[in-house]
Amino acid sequence: MARVHDEAVIARSPAQLTATEAPAVPGQPRTWQLSGVLDAHSSAEVQQRLGRHLGRATGPFCLDLTELHGIDSAGAATLVDLWRQSQARGVLLQVVGAQPAVIEKLAQFRVNPTLAPTPPAAGLFEALGDAAWQNTLALRDFIVLAADVTVGAALALLRPHRLRWGALLQQSSLMGSQALGIVGLITFLIGLTLAFQSAYQLRQFGAAIYVATLTAISMVREMGPLITAILVAGRSGSSITSEVATMKVGEEIDALHVMGIPFVDFVAVPKLLAMLVTVPLLTVLADVLGIVGGWIVGMVYLDLAPRPYLQKTIDALVAKDLATGLFKSVVFAWGIALIGLYYGAGVRGGAQEVGRATTASVVSGIFFIIVADSLFSILFYVVLG
């Protein structure tokens, strides 16, 4: 599907009409897509928006009604008026995918807009090629946004007087202090589970004391950063997406541009810096509570003395374990924030699209975390041993 550049959304209950414009492909007419229900409540806005674009059209103009599921007399009159405007200007207006009910309504006005045949469904290779192209465009847009926000964050650190400290502290509180409870509880239970599972095997060989070693290294190098990042992606990553998407739908981002306020500096940079600060701190908390969970299992279930267990934990951990875990947490935080910003800023549509973008953001964030963690595990094993 061609990339959307302009959109009019008329939201009402119970139906919603969305009009989206696709840029013209060389040799193809410019296409508008109508979906939902076209009636008296939505026709005025649609007529104004489409009429403005039709007035600038210099070639064939295509109206795709495949997803238009309902129409009344006011909606039909809107389409008729658009058709008459095209006739007056000598512009060919084609209608694609009109449902029988739409054709019947238009026939009542005794007009005959050019009905273009509905294009055939894309084949397998065509669909794969289109998906690959769209993913390439999405990756390009993400890289551009990531570069802009990362450079903006670096410049903000070099020029602290330009940083919005109030917004940074507020975002840090939302992402950090308010997430202490859920992160602490989950990682404590993860530590308990790791200790129980390892104790089940090690106690058979009289090596129960090594539960401390296994739990500590697993939490610090792997489970602590991983679980914390997944929780933050579901909690704070989704919040970033929904907030930015709501600003996009409400045209607040456009208002910032009109006032000459950069979106990157005003909105994106405080969120990225807050994420980079809070996720490593939450990871340290997760490491500690996971080790505490294993310690409790060692004392209660394995009858190990508290002091030897803690000493074994301290002996097992080295500086590279802590460094690799914190490095992972920084990369995870960077990816979570940028993915949330990307999906939020790319929303086109109404409230329904905000929900879809939020869901896509969480899924993509968790996918990024798992893939990055796997690559880091391989890299650190090869390089650091």
Buried (B, 14 or more C-beta within 10 A) or exposed (E): EBEBEEBBBBBEEEBBBBBBBBEBEEEEBBBBBBBBBBBEBBBEBBBEBBEEBBEEBEEBBBBBBBBBBBBBEBBBBBBBBBBBBBEEEEBBBBBBBBBEEBEEBBEEBEBEBEBBEEEEEEEEEEEEEEEEEEEEEEEEBBEEBBEBBBEBBEBBEEEEEEBBEEBBEEBBEBBBEEBEEBBBEBBBBBBBBBBBBBBEEBBEEEBBBBBBBBBBBBBBBBBBBBBBBBBBBBBBBBBBBBBBBBBBBEEEBEEBEEEEEEBBBBBBBBBBBBBBBBBBBBBBBBBBBBBBBBBBBBEEBBEBEEEEBBEBBEEBBEEBBBBBBBBBBBBBBBBBBBBBBBBBBBBBBBEEBBBEBBEBBBBBBBEBBEEBBEEBBEEBEEEEE
